[in-house]
Amino acid sequence: MAFRAGFKEVSLSLIVTLFFCVTGYLAPCFHLAGEKYILLVCIAVFSIIIAAGKPMVIRDDGLFVLLLGYVFMNSWLHDSIQTPLTAWKWLAAAIAYLCGRCFCGKHSLIAGVLVIPALLQSIVVLLQALSLLPSLSFFFPVSGTFGNPAVPAVIIALGFTELLSIAHRRWAMLSFPIKLIIIVVGLLLSSTIVICNNRSCWFAVIVVVCIVFSRPYLRHARARLLILCGFFLVLWCLYLERPGSANVRFLIWRSSMYLFTDHPVFGGGSTSFAAEYMLGQASYFTHHPDSPLVMLANEHNQPYNELMRLLCEQGLLGTILFAAALLTRMKSSVICPLGLVTFITISFFYNPSDVIILFLLFWLLVGSLDVRPLTSKKKNTMRFLWPVTFAGVALACVFCAFNEEYMDSSRWESNYPSYHGVCKKGDDYVKQERYEEAETCYKLACAMIPCRITAPYRLYKLYEVQNSVKALEWGDHILNEMQFSITSGQTLQMKADIRDGMRRLRCEAMRE
C-alpha cells in the first residue's frame, strides 16, 4: 500500500530525484556556484505543475506558517536579515516544505530522494578511498562530492536508514533479486559510513537500528532501561574514539549558554550565533579562567548542535514553535519517519542547516510525512490559491537568491568579533593613542582565546609604554602562569621580547 503508485507519480518521483541528485549533489564537483538556485527553481516549477487547478488545504500547516513568520519577524527586529542566506534559506525551506506536501504520503518518492543520492555518494567515497578519484578536500582523503566528509556521511546515513525501513516493512513481500539488491546496497552504504569516519552518523544509524529491531520489546521496562544504558555506552565509546574533538564541542555548548542567557525568550535573531559566539566564549573563560578546556579554545562560528542554535538564535519561543511544528507532523504520520529520526539525532552533534541541500532535504521530509495532503482533486473557487501562493514564494526566493548586493556576506562577516579582528582594532586604537579602548580590546581578545600569545603580548607592549608596574606584573603572568597551545618560533620570540623588556624595566626602576 505504501509504495503503490501510478505512472504519473513514478515519473514525477524520478524527475524530482534526478534534480536533487544532479543539481544538489553532483554540481559541486563541477564548481557550479548556482546549483542551489537551479534546484529551487526546478522544484518550484514541477510542484506548480502538479498542483495546478487544485485547492489548498492549509489547516494542517498553521504551525509551520507561524514558525516561518516568527523567524522573519525575529530577524527583522534584531536587524540580522542581511546576514548570509537568512531570508533565502527560509524562503527555500518554504518551497521544499510545500513540495513535500505535494507528495504527501508518496513513500516511493522519499525512498528515491534518500537512497539514490546516498548510493551515488557511496560510490564516490569508495572510489576516493581506493585512490581512484581525487578528494575535493585538502585535509580529508574522502569528501564525496563536497569539501568535507561530514556531508556525504549524513546523506549516506539517511539513505541507509530509509533502506532499512523499506526492508523491515516489506521484506516478506519482496522477491529474491530485490532482497539481494537491498543487501548489497546496504553493505555498500554501511561500509562507506564507516569510511567517512563521522561519529554523529554512526550514532544516528545505531539509534535507528535499535528503534527498528527493539520495538517489540519496548513495552518491558527492563528492556527500555537496557537499551538506554546501551545508548550511553555507545556515546561513551564514541567519545573515547576522539576525545579532543568531543571536548571542543563541550566548550562550544558551554560558551553558547552565555549567548542564550542574553536573549532567552526571543533569541538573538537568525545567524546571531556566528556573529556573537566569540563574545560568549570570552564570557565563559572570564567566569572560568581555570577551566580544563582552555587549551582547546579556538575561533568558531558553528554550534555543532542545532538545538543550541535554535535556543541562541530563536529563543525559547522559536524553539517551542519548531518542536511543536515538527512533533505534530511526526505524531500524525502512519509510518515512523526514520529519515527524520536520523536527521534529528545527527543534529545534536552537527550542523545540517549550514549545508543548504541538507536544509532543503529536511523540510522536504517534514512536508512529505503521511498526513492529510496539501491539495485536493475537488474543484472549488479556491483552486487557484495554491499555484499563486507557490509562485509568489518562489519569485521572492529567486529575487533574494540573485540579488548580489542583498546576498553579499563579506561586508557583514567582517563586522563579526573575532580574535584577530579584535586585536587589529586594538592596534588601530594604539595608533590613535586611545589607550583605554586598546586595553579593552586586548583584554577581550585574551578572554576569547586564552591559549594564544598574540593578544597577551600586545597588551604587555601597551603596558610597557603606559605603566611599568602593570607591565612587570602582566609579563610575569605571561611567562610563569599562562600556557599556550602553539609553541612556534613566533611564540618563543615574543616570550624573549617580554623577558628583555621586563629586564629593561627593572633596570630603569633601580636607577630611579
C-alpha positions in Angstrom: 0.0 0.0 0.0 2.7 2.4 0.9 4.6 2.1 -2.3 1.7 1.7 -4.8 2.0 4.5 -7.4 0.8 5.1 -10.9 2.9 6.1 -13.9 2.5 9.9 -13.2 3.7 9.5 -9.6 6.7 7.4 -10.5 7.7 9.7 -13.4 7.4 12.8 -11.1 9.4 11.0 -8.4 12.2 10.2 -10.8 12.2 13.8 -12.1 12.5 15.4 -8.7 15.0 12.8 -7.6 17.1 13.5 -10.7 17.2 17.2 -9.9 18.1 16.5 -6.3 20.9 14.2 -7.4 22.4 16.3 -10.2 21.9 19.9 -9.1 22.1 19.3 -5.4 24.8 16.6 -5.1 26.9 16.4 -8.2 27.1 20.0 -9.2 29.8 20.8 -6.5 32.1 18.5 -8.5 31.9 21.0 -11.4 32.1 24.0 -9.1 28.7 25.3 -10.2 28.0 28.2 -7.8 24.4 28.5 -8.7 23.3 24.8 -8.3 21.1 25.7 -5.3 19.2 28.3 -7.4 18.7 25.9 -10.2 17.4 23.2 -7.8 15.0 25.6 -6.2 13.5 26.8 -9.5 13.1 23.3 -10.8 11.3 22.1 -7.6 9.1 25.1 -7.7 8.2 24.6 -11.4 7.3 20.9 -11.1 5.4 21.4 -7.9 3.3 24.2 -9.5 2.5 21.8 -12.5 1.4 19.1 -10.1 -0.8 21.3 -8.0 -2.3 23.5 -10.8 -6.1 23.7 -10.6 -6.3 22.1 -7.1 -7.4 23.9 -4.0 -5.1 24.2 -0.9 -5.8 22.6 2.4 -3.8 24.8 4.8 -5.3 23.9 8.2 -2.5 21.3 8.8 0.3 23.8 8.2 -0.5 26.6 10.6 2.4 25.9 12.9 4.9 25.9 10.0 3.5 29.2 8.7 3.7 30.6 12.2 7.3 29.4 12.6 8.2 31.0 9.3 6.6 34.3 10.2 8.3 34.2 13.6 11.8 33.7 12.1 11.4 36.6 9.6 10.0 38.9 12.3 12.7 37.9 14.8 15.4 38.5 12.2 14.0 41.9 11.2 13.7 43.0 14.8 17.3 42.1 15.5 18.5 43.6 12.3 20.0 40.3 11.2 18.1 39.8 8.0 21.1 41.0 6.0 23.3 38.2 7.3 24.3 35.4 4.9 21.4 33.5 3.3 18.9 34.1 6.1 16.0 35.3 4.0 16.8 33.0 1.1 17.3 29.9 3.3 13.9 30.2 4.9 12.1 31.0 1.7 13.8 27.9 0.3 12.6 26.0 3.3 9.0 27.1 2.4 9.5 25.9 -1.2 10.9 22.5 0.0 8.1 22.1 2.6 5.4 22.9 0.0 7.0 20.5 -2.4 6.9 17.8 0.2 3.3 18.5 0.9 2.5 17.9 -2.8 4.0 14.4 -2.4 2.4 13.7 1.0 2.5 10.0 1.7 4.3 9.2 -1.5 7.0 7.0 0.1 8.4 5.8 -3.2 9.5 9.4 -3.9 11.1 9.8 -0.5 12.9 6.5 -0.8 14.3 7.6 -4.1 15.3 11.1 -2.9 17.2 9.5 0.0 18.5 6.2 -1.3 19.7 7.1 -4.8 21.8 10.1 -3.8 23.2 8.0 -0.9 24.2 5.3 -3.4 25.9 7.9 -5.6 27.8 9.4 -2.7 28.8 5.9 -1.5 30.3 5.1 -4.9 32.2 8.4 -5.0 33.5 7.9 -1.4 34.6 4.3 -2.1 36.5 5.4 -5.3 38.2 8.2 -3.3 39.1 5.7 -0.6 40.7 3.5 -3.2 42.6 6.5 -4.7 40.7 6.1 -8.0 39.1 9.6 -7.6 40.7 12.7 -6.0 39.2 14.1 -2.9 37.7 17.6 -3.1 39.2 18.4 0.3 42.9 19.1 1.0 42.5 17.9 4.6 40.5 14.7 4.2 41.1 11.7 2.0 37.4 11.3 1.2 34.8 14.0 0.8 32.2 12.7 -1.6 31.2 15.5 -4.0 31.6 18.0 -1.2 34.5 19.6 0.6 34.0 17.8 3.8 33.3 14.1 4.6 30.6 15.0 7.1 28.1 16.0 4.3 28.3 12.7 2.3 28.2 10.8 5.6 24.9 12.5 6.5 23.4 11.7 3.1 24.6 8.1 3.2 23.2 7.7 6.7 19.8 9.0 5.6 19.8 6.6 2.6 20.8 3.6 4.8 18.1 4.2 7.4 15.5 4.6 4.6 16.7 1.4 3.0 16.5 -0.3 6.4 12.9 1.0 6.9 11.9 -0.4 3.5 13.4 -3.8 4.1 11.9 -4.1 7.6 8.4 -3.2 6.5 8.2 -5.1 3.2 10.8 -7.9 3.5 8.3 -10.8 3.2 6.7 -9.3 0.1 10.0 -8.7 -1.8 11.3 -11.1 -4.5 14.7 -12.7 -4.0 16.5 -10.4 -6.6 15.2 -7.3 -4.8 16.3 -8.7 -1.4 19.8 -9.3 -2.9 20.0 -5.8 -4.2 18.9 -4.4 -0.9 21.6 -6.4 0.9 24.4 -5.3 -1.5 23.3 -1.7 -1.4 23.0 -1.8 2.4 26.5 -3.3 2.8 27.9 -0.6 0.5 26.2 2.2 2.4 27.2 0.9 5.8 30.8 0.4 4.8 31.1 4.0 3.4 29.6 5.4 6.6 32.5 3.8 8.4 34.9 5.2 5.8 33.6 8.7 6.2 34.6 8.5 9.9 31.7 10.6 11.2 30.7 9.7 14.7 27.4 11.5 14.7 26.2 9.5 11.7 27.4 6.3 13.4 25.4 7.1 16.4 22.3 8.0 14.4 22.4 4.7 12.5 22.7 2.8 15.8 19.7 4.7 17.2 17.6 3.9 14.1 18.6 0.2 14.1 17.6 0.0 17.8 14.3 1.6 17.0 13.6 -0.8 14.2 14.6 -4.1 15.9 13.8 -3.3 19.5 10.2 -2.1 19.1 8.6 -5.4 20.2 10.5 -5.3 23.5 9.9 -1.6 24.4 6.8 -2.5 26.4 9.0 -4.0 29.1 10.6 -1.6 31.5 13.8 -3.7 31.9 14.3 -3.7 28.1 13.9 0.1 27.9 16.4 0.5 30.7 18.9 -1.9 28.9 18.5 0.0 25.6 19.0 3.3 27.3 22.2 2.1 29.0 23.4 0.8 25.7 23.0 4.2 24.1 25.1 5.8 26.9 27.7 3.1 26.4 27.9 3.8 22.7 28.2 7.5 23.3 31.0 6.9 25.8 32.8 4.7 23.2 32.4 7.3 20.5 33.7 10.0 22.9 36.8 7.8 23.6 37.4 7.4 19.9 38.2 11.2 19.5 38.0 12.9 23.0 39.7 16.1 21.8 37.0 16.8 19.2 34.3 16.0 21.7 35.7 18.3 24.3 35.8 21.1 21.8 32.1 20.6 21.3 31.6 20.7 25.1 33.4 24.0 25.2 31.2 25.4 22.4 28.0 24.3 24.1 29.0 25.7 27.5 30.0 29.0 25.9 26.8 29.1 23.9 24.8 29.2 27.1 26.0 32.7 27.7 24.5 33.7 24.3 21.2 32.1 25.3 21.0 33.8 28.7 21.5 37.2 26.9 18.2 36.7 24.9 16.4 33.7 26.5 12.9 34.3 25.2 13.2 35.6 21.6 16.9 34.8 20.9 19.4 37.0 19.1 18.0 36.6 15.6 19.0 34.4 12.7 22.8 34.0 12.2 23.4 35.7 15.5 25.3 32.7 16.7 28.0 33.1 14.2 28.1 36.9 14.9 28.3 36.6 18.7 29.8 33.3 19.6 33.3 34.5 20.3 31.8 37.0 22.8 30.1 34.1 24.6 33.4 32.2 24.7 35.1 35.2 26.2 32.4 35.4 28.9 32.9 31.7 29.6 36.6 32.0 30.2 36.2 35.2 32.1 34.0 33.3 34.6 36.0 30.1 34.4 39.7 31.1 34.0 41.0 27.8 35.3 38.8 25.6 33.0 40.5 22.5 31.7 39.1 23.4 28.3 41.3 26.5 28.0 43.9 24.7 25.8 41.1 23.8 23.3 39.9 27.3 22.7 39.9 28.5 19.1 37.7 30.6 16.8 34.4 29.0 16.0 31.1 30.1 14.4 29.2 26.9 14.4 27.4 25.3 17.4 27.6 21.6 16.4 24.2 21.3 17.9 21.0 22.5 16.1 19.1 22.7 19.4 21.7 25.1 20.8 21.5 27.2 17.6 17.7 27.4 17.9 17.9 28.4 21.5 20.5 31.1 20.8 19.0 32.5 17.6 15.2 32.0 18.0 15.0 31.8 21.8 12.6 29.6 23.8 9.6 30.8 21.9 11.1 29.9 18.5 12.3 26.5 19.8 8.9 25.6 21.1 7.3 26.6 17.8 9.8 24.5 15.9 9.3 21.5 18.2 5.5 21.8 18.0 5.5 22.0 14.2 7.8 19.0 13.9 6.3 16.8 16.5 2.7 17.5 15.4 3.5 16.2 11.9 5.6 13.2 13.2 2.8 12.2 15.5 0.3 12.3 12.7 2.4 10.1 10.4 1.3 6.5 9.9 4.9 5.2 9.3 7.7 6.1 11.7 9.8 8.7 9.8 13.2 7.1 10.3 14.8 9.7 8.0 13.7 12.5 10.3 14.9 10.4 13.3 18.3 10.2 11.7 18.3 13.9 10.9 17.4 14.9 14.4 19.9 12.6 16.0 22.7 13.9 13.8 21.6 17.5 14.5 22.6 17.1 18.2 26.3 16.8 17.1 26.5 18.5 13.7 25.1 21.5 11.7 23.0 20.2 8.8 21.3 23.6 8.4 24.6 25.1 7.3 24.5 22.9 4.2 21.7 24.2 2.0 20.9 20.9 0.3 20.5 19.2 3.8 18.4 22.1 5.0 16.1 21.7 2.0 16.0 18.0 2.3 15.0 18.2 6.0 12.0 20.4 5.2 11.1 18.2 2.2 10.9 15.2 4.6 8.9 17.2 7.1 6.4 18.2 4.4 6.1 14.7 3.0 5.0 13.0 6.2 2.0 10.8 5.8 -0.8 13.2 6.9 -3.6 14.9 5.0 -2.4 16.0 1.5 -2.0 19.7 0.8 -4.1 19.6 -2.3 -7.4 18.0 -3.3 -9.0 16.9 -6.5 -12.2 18.6 -5.5 -12.9 21.7 -7.6 -14.0 24.9 -5.9 -13.5 28.6 -6.2 -10.1 28.4 -4.3 -8.4 26.2 -7.0 -6.0 29.0 -8.0 -4.8 29.7 -4.4 -2.2 27.0 -4.3 -0.3 27.8 -7.6 -0.5 31.6 -6.9 0.9 31.1 -3.4 3.7 28.8 -4.5 4.6 31.1 -7.4 4.8 34.1 -5.0 7.1 32.4 -2.6 9.2 31.1 -5.4 9.6 34.6 -7.0 10.5 36.1 -3.6 13.1 33.4 -3.1 14.6 33.7 -6.5 14.8 37.5 -6.0 16.7 37.1 -2.8 19.0 34.5 -4.3 20.0 36.6 -7.3 20.2 40.0 -5.5 24.0 40.1 -5.2 24.0 43.2 -3.0 21.5 41.6 -0.7 23.4 38.3 -0.5 26.9 39.7 -0.2 28.0 38.3 3.1 31.6 39.6 3.2 30.8 43.0 4.5 28.7 41.6 7.3 31.1 38.9 8.3 33.9 41.4 8.6 31.9 43.0 11.5 31.8 39.8 13.4 34.0 40.0 16.5 36.9 37.6 16.1 40.3 37.1 17.8 42.4 38.7 15.1 39.7 41.3 14.3 39.6 42.5 18.0 43.5 42.5 18.1 43.6 44.6 14.9 41.0 47.1 16.4 43.2 47.4 19.5 46.2 48.1 17.2 44.2 50.9 15.5 43.3 52.4 18.9 47.0 52.4 19.8 47.9 54.3 16.6 45.2 56.8 17.5 46.6 57.0 21.1 43.3 55.8 22.5 45.0 53.5 25.0 42.0 52.7 27.2 40.0 51.4 24.2 43.0 49.5 23.1 43.4 47.9 26.5 39.7 46.9 26.5 40.2 45.2 23.0 43.3 43.3 24.0 41.7 42.1 27.2 38.6 40.9 25.3 40.9 39.0 22.8 42.8 37.4 25.8 39.5 36.2 27.1 38.3 34.9 23.7 41.3 32.5 23.2 43.4 32.4 26.4 45.9 29.9 24.9 47.2 32.2 22.2 50.1 34.7 22.9 49.3 37.4 20.4 46.8 39.4 22.5 48.7 39.0 25.8 51.9 40.1 24.1 50.3 43.2 22.6 48.7 44.0 26.0 52.2 43.8 27.5 53.6 46.1 24.9 50.8 48.6 25.7 51.6 48.4 29.4 55.3 48.8 28.7 54.6 52.2 27.3 51.9 53.3 29.7 52.6 51.7 33.1 55.8 49.9 34.0 54.3 48.3 37.2 51.4 46.8 35.2 53.9 45.7 32.5 56.0 43.8 35.0 53.0 42.1 36.6 51.5 41.2 33.3 54.8 40.0 31.8 55.4 37.8 34.9 51.9 36.4 34.5 52.5 35.6 30.8 55.9 33.9 31.4 55.0 31.9 34.5 51.3 31.2 34.6 49.9 31.2 31.1 50.0 28.2 28.8 49.8 28.4 25.1 48.6 25.7 22.7 51.0 26.6 19.9 54.8 26.7 20.7 56.1 28.2 17.5 59.2 30.3 16.7 57.0 33.4 16.9 55.8 32.4 20.4 59.3 31.9 21.6 60.4 35.2 20.1 57.5 37.1 21.8 58.4 35.5 25.2 62.1 36.5 24.7 61.0 40.0 23.9 58.9 40.1 27.1 61.9 38.9 29.1 64.1 41.6 27.6 61.5 44.3 28.2 61.0 43.2 31.8 64.8 43.2 32.4 65.0 46.7 30.9 62.1 48.0 33.1 63.7 46.6 36.3 67.0 48.3 35.4 65.2 51.6 34.9 63.4 51.2 38.2 66.6 50.5 40.0 68.2 53.6 38.6 65.3 55.7 39.8 
